Amino acid sequence: MKGNMNQMMKQVKKMQEQMMKAQEELGEKKIEGTAGGGVVTATVNGHRKLLDIQIKPEAVDPEDVEMLQDLIIAAVNDAMSQAEELANKDLGKFTGGMNIPGLF
């Protein structure tokens, strides 16, 4: 019985190490979201942190700042959604698809 418990603890520790490595790797991945046919591009990492916003000059209309704001929001939301899908895919193999609060 004790041998089984030790073996199980080793497996849990190995899985935790693999999860931590996968989370670190997510932080290094860059995901781009776009809006307006690519006039606004938002780049986030796998931890869903905004890294960069690119706005092409043709997206800037002083008469319609509201549209530019909407494009930025859309691009960021697109990137965040893709980052969430990536995290679920990369870390879901460890959780069996369960959403564990605070994990990602």
N, C-alpha and C positions, 0 to 999 in steps of 0.2 A: 504494500500500500504506500509506504514512504517513498519507494523508488518511483512509483507512478506520479506522486505529488511533485517530486523534484523534477521529473521530466516535463510535467505540465508547466511548472514555473519557468523552466528554461524556454519552453515554447512561447509562453506569454511574454517573457523578456525579449525574445527574438522578434516577436510581432511588434512590440512597442518600439524597438529600435528601427524596424522597417517603416513603421508609421512616421516616426520622427524624421527619418531620412526623406520620405515621400513629401512630408510637409515642408521641409527645407527646400526640396527641389521645386515645389509649387511656387515658393517665393522668388525663385530665379526665372520662372517662365514669364514671358510677356505675351499678353493677349490684346489685340486691337479691336476696337469697335468703331464703326463708322456711321455717319448720317449724311443725308443730303447728297447721296451719290459719291461720297468720299471727300466732300469739302470740309468736313470736321472729322478728325480721327482722335480717339481717346485710347491711351495705352495704360493697361493695369497689369499688375502681377497676379500670380495665382492666389495670393492672399487678399485679393481685391483692394489693393492700394493703388490709387491713381498715380501714375508715373509721369504722364505727358499728355498734353493736348496740342494738336496741330490744327490750325485754321487757315484754309486757303483764302487769299485776298478777296476772291469773288464772293465769299460767304459774308463779308463785312459790308453791310448796307446801313449807313447812319440813320436812314429813314425807317429801318426795320430791325432794330436791335432785338426785339422780342423773338423774331425768327431765329436769329443766331443763338440766343439763349436756349430755345427749344432744340436746335440742332446739337448743341453741346450736351444737353441733358440726354437726348436720344443716343448720342455716341457713347457717353459714359455708361448709360444703362445697358447698351448692347455689349460693351466690353465686360461689365460686371456680370451679366447673365452668362456670357461665355466662360468667364473665370469660375463661376459657381458650378457650371456643368463640368468643367475640367477637374475641379476639386472633388466633386461627387464621384467622378469616374476614377480618379487617381486614388482617393482615400476610401471609396466605397468597397473596394475589395477587402479592406481590413474590418469594416463594420458590418458587412453583409447587407448593405443598403439601409441600415438603421441610421437615423439622424441623431447623433449624440451631441447634445448642446455643448458649445465651447470647443468642439473638436475642429470645426472649420468655419 
